[in-house]
């Protein structure tokens, strides 16, 4: 305690450093100082440097990027919003998409140099900088366009991916979005055709881990493939991407590489997620059920119990009867199948030769339905009587074949997935817009939109401090009371608009205070 007090007393003699800028220095020098100061103490990457540079030369652009990312985290009560079931992007992530679309580059170090305005001789040029920022601004308008954003997600839906839990690579998602935008904006590819080609591209990219490892180098290579395709050449664009997909997903990939990749127990394996996506594409039933896999995996349905991954050779049976005790062998992907939770409980720990005939009798599925389920769930003939390792090997090959068949559907012009188009309101309401009169938090309390004791959590992942609304409409953080949402946000180090920063727990889920304020403003 004494030591802590001594350190506090030493603050009187601590040399605080300040930087005084001359009034006549130019913007380029200001930007350089910003970057250098922000690189001290905290390790920043190239995206941070670019965002700092943007703060100097295009502050409203950076704010728009940050607002878009915040709004993507929670559903809006009014109008269209960036909220989706696939990704909660951060500004550096979307910055990569902007750079790819606007500057045709994935290497952020090069993007930073380009935005600073270096010409061919290496000298800094304000004209070059303004031109590059102009390109960046135009690209960001496309990236943050709500219609573009949600149209892209239909590509993932078409590819069988239903939500964030099915995404193993956010880089694959983001760079697929960049390619979607390039196809739409630069090559004028019709929406239905673009949806088809990007669905195949994303399926391939996630399944093969295309954007893992040297991510920037891979995307730079992919962007280079399109540089010789004339703008407006939709056929050239689709032909180029489809050629890469065919060259990647070869016959050897389907028959050798994919079965070997399925030799894993990883719950987030790209191969496993591709298999589940394949079940969605092929409109599969849950095993031993008439409920669709697609329905059970709907991210908008927050059921406590639904579909579960069931051990076809139950854990206790493997441990007690076969003396297989290691989790990596027990939890093999090929030993798991999607089953309704009630059936999973019924099966319990019986041997396959016991529970499988009993389940078939109890369910009474027609022969054609059972045959299709056995194909889609990759069950070999006489699998209950198989040796465990023989079963795993045989099922991996069958699972790979199901994935291949599903991808064949993506290549077919006759494929028509079952999904609903996004509901996009023509005129977007911006979350956090200041209403015509200033509304206080206490008014939300009086209107019954929140109540005393409502818990507030930050919309930003890097902040974990929770707050509570008291009876007077103030915000309590620990023992400190704050009269306004922004004051409370500043208290936890956010330094931003508290109405968009705080999420209120409501019966409808978490909603920003800004949206609740907007609802009250419209009622008034």
C-alpha positions, 0 to 999 in steps of 0.5 A: 500500500505504501509503495502504491502511495509513493508511486502516486506521489511521484507523479508530481515529478513525472516528465510528461511529454508534449508535441507542439505543432507549428501552425504552418506545417502541412497535412502530410507532416501532421499525418506522419506525426500521427502515425509515429505517435500511435506506433509507440507503446502499442504494436500496430499493424499496417491497417492501424497506420492506414486508419490513422492516416485516414483520420487526418485526410478523410475523418468522415470516412473512418467514422463511417467505417466504424459506424458500419461495423458497430451497427453490424453487431445488433439488429436495428429496430427501424430500417435496414442495417448492416446486421447479419448472421455471418460476421461482425466485422472490425474496421481493419477487416473492412479496410482490406476489402476497400483497399482491394476494390479501390486500389486493386491491392491486398498488401496493406504496406503498399496501400499505405505508401500509395495513400501517402501519395508517393509517385514513381520517383518515390517523392510525396505528391499531394496530387497523388494522395488526393487521387488515391483517397478519391479512389478509396472513397469511391470504393468505400461507398460500394463496400458499405452499401447495404444492398451490396452487403446483403446481396453478397450474403445470399451467395453464402446462403446459396453455398449452403452456409447458414451463419457465423458458426459455419464460417471457419475463415473470415478472410475467405468471407471478406475477400469473397466480398471484395471479388463480389464487388469487383464483379458487380461494380467493375465488370457489370456481372448480372446479380444471378450470375454473380451469385452463382460464381461467388457461391462456388468461389467461397465454397472452394476458398473456405474448403481449401483454406485458400486465405490462411497463411500468406493471406495478402500474397494469395489475394494479391495473386487473385486480384492479378488474375483479373487485371488483364480482363477488360472492365465490363467483360462479365464473361471474362470475369466469371471465366477467370474465377471458374477456371481457378475453382476447377483447377483447385477442386480436381478429381484427386482433391475430391477422391484423395485430399478431402477424405484425408482432410476429414481424418480429424476431430476438429469441430471447426474443420473446413471439411466438416463445415463444407459437408454440413453446407453440402447437406443444406445444398442437397436439402437433407433431412436430419438423420432419422427425422423429417426435419431439414438440416437447413431448418435446424441450423437457422441462426435466427432460431435460438432454440436451446435444443435442436440438432446435435452431432451424435457419435454413431459409435457412442463414446461409452461403447468405444471406451468400455467395449472397444477400449478406445479412450482418446478423444481424437479417435472417439470424436472423429468427424466420420464418427459424427452425424446430425441427429435431433437431440431427443433421438440422441438421448434415446440412443445413449451408449448402446452399440450400433448393432443394437440401437440402429435396428431399434431406431429404424423400427421405431421411426418406420421411415419409407425405404426411399426416404431411408435410402436417401438419408443413408446416402446424404449422411454417408452411412456405408452398407452394414455399417453397424457391424463394421470394425470401427477404423474400417467404418471411419475410412469408408465413411470419409470417402462417402462424405467426400462424395456428398460434398462433391455432389453438392458442389456439382449442384452449385455448378448446375444452372438448374440449382434453385436453393431454398432461401428468402431474399433479405428485406431491405428498406429503400431508405436506410435510417442511420442508427444513432441519428440525433433526433429533432429534440434531445431525448434523455435516458430517463425518457426511455425509462418513463416510456417503458423501453427500458427499466430500472436495472436494465443491463448495458453492455458495450457494442465493441468487443474490446470493452467488457465493462457492463453498466446498469440503468438506475431508477433515475435514468442514470448509468451506474458503473461499479460505484460511479454514476453517469448522467449520460450514455456518452459520459459512461462510454468515456468512463470505460475508455471508449471516447465515443457516442454512448448512444451507439456504444451501449447495448440494452438487454431487452425482451427482444434482445440486445438493442442500441440505446440509439435505436431505442431513442429513435423509436421513442422519437418516432412515437412522439 
